[in-house]
Amino acid sequence: MGVDVVSNISNLMYEVVKWLQILAVPAAAIAFCAGGVIQIMGGAEGARKARPWYVGAAIGLVVVLGSTALASFLKQNIGF
């Protein structure tokens, strides 16, 4: 029974990560677009104001996409 519970939790977490990826890609695209609009409309200070949008979107996308590798590693190697 204990192994079955661990397997179910592992599969659930893997599915959660997959759903987060589906949501993260469009969210990062929206953040990049928002940064672009801020940069274009911001005048001389536009690039400085848009930089946090670009950095946040890039870091978030790398973290979410990288979590798949971690989740698949844990799914394959978890066992009791």
Buried (B, 14 or more C-beta within 10 A) or exposed (E): EEEEEEBEEBEEBBEEBEEBBEEBEEBBEEBBEBBBEBBEEBEEEBBEBBEEBBEBBEEBBEEBBEBBEEBEEEBEEEEE
